[in-house]
Amino acid sequence: MKENRFRVLVVEHEPDRIQLLEEAFTEMAERHFAQPAMPFCQRDYALSWQEAAANLPRIASLPEILLVQISGHFAPSRHAFQQLRRAAPGVAIVLMLADTADEDVAIDLIRSGAQDYVRTAEIDCEPLARILRCSVERNRLAWARQNHALLDDLTGLYNRRGMAMLSERDSRLAASLHLRPWTVELRVNSDGEREDGDMQRLELAEQLKTPTQGGPLAGRAAEDDFVLLGLAPSEPEAWAYAHAVARQLEERRLGRGLSIEVRVSHDVSMRESVS
C-alpha cells in the first residue's frame, strides 16, 4: 500500500449501487494526483459473501479493504462474517447499509471485527474516502495490537499467540526433563446470539482458571476453541491427569452445548496464527 493506493474488494449485487460506488471511486482517482491524501482505489467485485470468501484464498495479494453490502436478505449470519474474516485476515472490513434498519446488524458486526459502516445514501467521494482511509489505519493499529498481545480480550486467558509461545517453552521443558505432555481440548457450540455465545465462553473461561492454578496452561485457541496444556512424569499419568481434568469439567459443564474432547499428545506445540 503506497501513497493511499488501496485494493478494494466490493461485495455488492445491485447495479444501481455499483454505479454509485464507481462514480465515487472515479472522482477519487481524478482528484488523487492533485490531492495525494485522496485514495486511489483498484476495485474488484464479488456478488455475494460466499463468492468473496471462496475467492479470497486464491488471490495472490489480498486487498486492503473489503467493502461489503449487508442490507436486507444480503445481511450475513455471524458465522458467514467470521468465515469472511478468516479468509481475509488483517483486511479492513467496511459495511454498506441501504437502510437505517440495518444499523443494529452493522454495530454487531463492528463488535465482531468490522471497522466502520457507510449508508448508501451517503456514498460520495469525500465521505467514502475518509471512511476508507480511517478504516485502514484503525485496522492496522488493531492488527498490530492483536499480533503482539498474549491475552484474549474477552476471557483474559492466553490467546493463540500466548499459547504458542508458552507451549513451545513446555515442549523444550518436557524434552529436557523426560516429561509427557497432555492436552485437553474444548469447544463451545455457540449457534445462538452473540451475547449468549460470549456468556458461554466467559463461563467456560472461569471454569478453566480453577483447575489450572499452579498447573496446566489454559488458553483460547480460536473463537469457540479452548485448550488446556500440561506436563506429567509419564504417559499413563498424563492420560490419567487429562481425563481427571476433563471429568471435573464435565461435572461442571454449562449444559448448553459445551462438548469436551480429550487428547493426550507427545507434542503440545501450537503454531502461531491469527484466526
MARLO-308256 format. One line per 2 residues: number of its first residue (from 1); their letters; for each residue x, y, z of C-alpha. Coordinates in steps of 0.2 Angstrom, whole numbers. Last residue first. Layout:
NUM = A = X,Y,Z ~ ...
//
This chain:
275 = SV = -40,-83,67 ~ -22,-77,69
273 = SE = -8,-89,69 ~ 6,-96,80
271 = RM = 8,-114,78 ~ 4,-124,94
269 = SV = 17,-135,102 ~ 10,-148,114
267 = DH = 19,-163,106 ~ 18,-180,114
265 = SV = -1,-179,114 ~ -15,-183,125
263 = RV = -32,-178,118 ~ -48,-176,127
261 = EI = -63,-169,119 ~ -76,-159,128
259 = SL = -93,-153,122 ~ -101,-137,129
257 = GR = -119,-135,121 ~ -129,-128,135
255 = GL = -127,-139,150 ~ -114,-127,157
253 = RR = -102,-141,162 ~ -97,-143,180
251 = EE = -97,-162,180 ~ -89,-162,163
249 = LQ = -75,-150,169 ~ -70,-162,183
247 = RA = -71,-176,171 ~ -60,-167,159
245 = VA = -47,-163,172 ~ -47,-182,178
243 = HA = -45,-187,160 ~ -30,-176,157
241 = YA = -22,-182,173 ~ -24,-200,170
239 = WA = -18,-199,152 ~ -3,-189,158
237 = EP = 0,-201,172 ~ 0,-216,160
235 = ES = 12,-206,148 ~ 24,-202,162
233 = PA = 30,-188,173 ~ 16,-176,168
231 = LG = 15,-160,159 ~ 0,-149,155
229 = LL = -9,-140,141 ~ -28,-135,142
227 = VF = -37,-129,127 ~ -51,-118,121
225 = DD = -60,-117,104 ~ -75,-106,101
223 = EA = -67,-91,94 ~ -50,-99,92
221 = AR = -36,-106,103 ~ -42,-99,119
219 = GA = -30,-103,133 ~ -27,-113,149
217 = LP = -10,-118,154 ~ -8,-133,166
215 = GG = -4,-132,185 ~ -1,-119,198
213 = QT = -19,-114,197 ~ -25,-123,181
211 = PT = -40,-132,188 ~ -49,-116,193
209 = KL = -45,-105,178 ~ -53,-117,166
207 = QE = -70,-115,174 ~ -69,-96,173
205 = AL = -65,-97,154 ~ -80,-109,152
203 = EL = -92,-96,160 ~ -84,-82,149
201 = RQ = -86,-93,133 ~ -104,-97,137
199 = MD = -108,-78,140 ~ -100,-74,124
197 = GD = -111,-86,115 ~ -126,-79,123
195 = ER = -121,-61,118 ~ -118,-67,100
193 = EG = -135,-74,98 ~ -136,-93,96
191 = DS = -126,-106,87 ~ -112,-106,101
189 = NV = -106,-124,102 ~ -92,-121,114
187 = RL = -76,-132,111 ~ -64,-140,122
185 = EV = -47,-148,120 ~ -37,-157,134
183 = TW = -19,-159,131 ~ -5,-169,139
181 = PR = 14,-168,138 ~ 25,-182,144
179 = LH = 41,-177,154 ~ 58,-183,151
177 = LS = 66,-167,160 ~ 74,-160,144
175 = AA = 61,-165,132 ~ 47,-159,143
173 = LR = 55,-142,146 ~ 58,-140,127
171 = SD = 39,-144,124 ~ 34,-133,139
169 = RE = 43,-117,131 ~ 35,-121,114
167 = SL = 18,-122,123 ~ 21,-105,131
165 = MA = 25,-96,115 ~ 11,-104,105
163 = MG = -1,-102,120 ~ 2,-83,120
161 = RR = 0,-82,101 ~ -16,-92,102
159 = NY = -24,-81,116 ~ -19,-84,134
157 = LG = -35,-82,145 ~ -42,-65,150
155 = TL = -59,-71,143 ~ -64,-57,131
153 = DD = -48,-48,126 ~ -38,-64,124
151 = LL = -20,-62,132 ~ -3,-63,123
149 = AH = -5,-47,113 ~ 8,-43,99
147 = NQ = -2,-48,84 ~ -18,-41,91
145 = RA = -10,-24,94 ~ -3,-24,77
143 = WA = -20,-29,69 ~ -29,-16,79
141 = LR = -17,-2,74 ~ -18,-8,55
139 = NR = -37,-9,56 ~ -39,9,63
137 = EV = -27,15,49 ~ -37,5,35
135 = SC = -54,11,42 ~ -48,29,43
133 = RL = -43,29,25 ~ -59,20,19
131 = IR = -71,31,29 ~ -62,47,23
129 = AL = -63,42,5 ~ -82,37,7
127 = PE = -86,54,15 ~ -76,63,1
125 = CD = -82,54,-15 ~ -100,51,-11
123 = IE = -109,37,-4 ~ -120,44,10
121 = AT = -137,37,3 ~ -129,20,3
119 = RV = -125,22,22 ~ -107,19,27
117 = YD = -100,7,40 ~ -84,5,50
115 = QA = -70,-7,56 ~ -78,-24,56
113 = GS = -71,-35,69 ~ -86,-44,79
111 = RI = -91,-28,88 ~ -92,-20,71
109 = LD = -103,-34,65 ~ -115,-31,80
107 = IA = -115,-12,75 ~ -119,-16,57
105 = VD = -133,-28,62 ~ -140,-14,73
103 = ED = -139,-2,58 ~ -149,-12,46
101 = AT = -165,-3,49 ~ -155,13,43
99 = DA = -157,5,26 ~ -145,3,11
97 = LM = -131,-1,23 ~ -113,-3,17
95 = LV = -100,-11,29 ~ -81,-8,29
93 = IA = -70,-23,33 ~ -51,-19,35
91 = VG = -40,-34,30 ~ -29,-42,43
89 = PA = -35,-59,40 ~ -45,-61,24
87 = AR = -52,-79,23 ~ -54,-80,42
85 = RL = -63,-63,42 ~ -75,-69,28
83 = QQ = -79,-85,38 ~ -82,-75,53
81 = FA = -95,-65,44 ~ -103,-81,37
79 = HR = -104,-87,55 ~ -112,-71,61
77 = SP = -125,-73,48 ~ -123,-61,33
75 = AF = -136,-47,28 ~ -139,-49,10
73 = HG = -158,-53,13 ~ -160,-35,19
71 = SI = -144,-24,19 ~ -126,-30,22
69 = QV = -116,-24,7 ~ -97,-26,9
67 = LL = -82,-15,6 ~ -67,-26,9
65 = IE = -52,-16,11 ~ -33,-18,10
63 = PL = -35,-31,-4 ~ -25,-48,-3
61 = SA = -11,-51,-15 ~ -11,-68,-23
59 = IR = -29,-70,-23 ~ -35,-89,-21
57 = PL = -39,-88,-3 ~ -50,-73,-7
55 = NA = -61,-82,-20 ~ -72,-93,-9
53 = AA = -75,-80,5 ~ -79,-67,-9
51 = EQ = -91,-79,-18 ~ -100,-83,-1
49 = WS = -102,-65,4 ~ -110,-62,-13
47 = LA = -109,-53,-30 ~ -90,-51,-29
45 = YD = -81,-36,-37 ~ -63,-30,-39
43 = RQ = -58,-12,-37 ~ -41,-3,-38
41 = CF = -44,13,-27 ~ -34,29,-27
39 = PM = -36,37,-10 ~ -37,56,-8
37 = AP = -22,61,3 ~ -12,63,-13
35 = QA = -23,78,-18 ~ -18,84,-35
33 = FH = -14,66,-41 ~ -29,59,-31
31 = RE = -43,70,-38 ~ -47,61,-53
29 = AM = -45,44,-44 ~ -56,49,-30
27 = ET = -69,55,-43 ~ -69,38,-52
25 = FA = -71,29,-35 ~ -86,40,-31
23 = EE = -94,37,-48 ~ -90,18,-47
21 = LL = -99,17,-30 ~ -115,25,-37
19 = QI = -114,13,-52 ~ -112,-2,-40
17 = RD = -127,4,-30 ~ -138,5,-46
15 = PE = -131,-12,-52 ~ -136,-21,-36
13 = HE = -125,-36,-32 ~ -112,-29,-20
11 = VV = -96,-36,-11 ~ -83,-24,-16
9 = LV = -65,-30,-15 ~ -54,-14,-13
7 = RF = -35,-13,-17 ~ -29,3,-10
5 = RN = -17,17,-16 ~ -15,30,-2
3 = EK = 3,34,-7 ~ 8,16,-6
1 = M = 0,0,0
//
